[in-house]
Amino acid sequence: MPGAAALALAAALASLGEPVLAPAVGDVVEAAAPARQDYPVIPDFGDTERAPNIIVLFADDMGYGDLSCYGSTKNETPNLDRLAADGTRFTSFYSASPGCSPSRAALLTGSYPQRVGLPTVLGPKAAMGLGPSETTLAEVLKAKGYATAAIGKWHLGDAPNLMPWNHGFDEYLGLPYSNDMWTYNWGTHDVGLIGRNRWGQIPLWSKRPDTEPEVLELDPRQDSLTPRYTERALEFVDAHQDEPFFLYLAWSHPHTPIDASEAFRGKSEGGLYGDMMLELDDSVGRLVARIAELGLDAQTVVFFTSDNGPWTRFGDHGGSSGPFRGDKGTTFEGG
């Protein structure tokens, strides 16, 4: 959903304590058997004095046509299909930008990206970013007593004062910018001129409450990212099940270079891209299943969207705009 709408809704939920949307939650789908699972649909939140938990799931460069519930015949996404069927679809809106950084700035601030000084995509060591004076969704919710976590791609500036822990997030695990801004060539693990001469090594940062940020690894393998993000998200939910929490899970994929972990590689009919989408779908399934297991499904609202359209220049590694014209970087509907 658009950044302004997301901010307004979450702020209203936090202040009023009366949720207005209850997407269904469901069981994890095993990699070897990606059939849709049946799980109870929760029609409303019921009576509760606790403010609702808010989870924003943010894919990177995922196209309109990349989900089977939106017409894909190559990608299997049973968990997301069920959320779409039993939740609420927002089908008539545009992202604030067809590029990574501006779209994320809008989502987290509720402002047009131009107003917060981020009209374009940032690179490593950029001389700009989301300024410390800007108010983020995490800061709004933290002031209401929420535990907050950002997991995955940040891409709003990698200077220390611009990182998630200085924008209202108690903890963080992820890459400070896009997963292609690293030492290797696109789509390979071979050192090449694109990365070595332009970007350098990309750090995987970790920040936990009351500890200093640390770099866990440089140039982490692409196939390790989604599993790491998923495990950290589950850990966060477990740790904060007794208090309201805001989880912003922004996967690095399906942005190229794509990859899937061994558990999912070769498991779909859609090649490597389909394997990766199956793994992202499984990540969603595991998270919402954990919410149900903890008895939090009646007080948790889940949003799923993408920052912009697919990067179709990469062919079968770049996703699909479905019926729409254009792709990432364009202002046509597919972008």
Protein Blocks (a to p, Z undefined) as FASTA:
>chain_A
ZZklmmmmmmmmmmnopafbdcdddddddfklccccdddddfbgbjafbdcdddddddeh
iafklpfknopakbccfklmmmmmmmccdfbbcdfbfcfklmmmmmmnopafklnopabc
cdehiabdcdfkbccfklmmmmnopacddedjeknojafklmmklnopabdcddfbdfkl
cfbdehiacdcfklmmmnopaddddddehiacddfbghiafklmmmmmmmmmmmmmmmmm
mbccddddddfbfcdcddddfklgopamnljmlmmmmmmmmmmmmmmmmmmmnopmmmcc
cddddfbdcdfknommnopehjagcdehiabfkZZ
